[in-house]
């Protein structure tokens, strides 16, 4: 996995204390060149001003929906990578919804995330992948759906994909080439009418039944 080495990260959160804590973690990563901060109310202006490579999205303390801010952000600057740090077990903060996925989330982190978890999430997002923490994978492990439009092999690939496996690990698990896995993933996305691995994973878990 190749990660760019001069990334600019924008930390968006309404809590100054939480923002400082995130900065202390992220500043240690060698591939992060600069860090800027923003509240949710100033998020769009901050994205315009700083043109971040990745946005670390926290929790808004205003009554407005963070999902709406997220959707507006990513649509405003196509290509932004967004990682959200959330509280698992709290439906009001988990925010894994069709609108979030459509907006282009590239990862999730629980409030118990370690610096190593942040490193994995950020480096994965910057390399173009989506990061699923172990808590999410375990919490949703029984919620896999079957799709008659998929072949048996495509369903196997989707099951492994929804378990958080990379193409390399899927290839090893099925005993096939990684290039073949990429082909199957492309076919699965097309048949499920979704645009990303994350959307496919959530659809496989029954978290969304419609394409974003």
Buried (B, 14 or more C-beta within 10 A) or exposed (E): EEBBEEBBBBBBBBBEEBBEEBBEBBEEBEBBEEBBBBBBEEBBEBBEEBEBBBBBBBBBEEEEEBBEBBBBBBEEBEEBBBBBBBBBEEEEBBBBBBBBBBBBBBBBBBBEBEEEBBBBBBBBBBBEBBBBBEBBBEBBEEEBBEEEEBEEBBBBBBBBBBBBBBBEBBBEBBEBEBEBBBBBBEBBBEBBEBBBBBBBBBBBBEBBEEEB
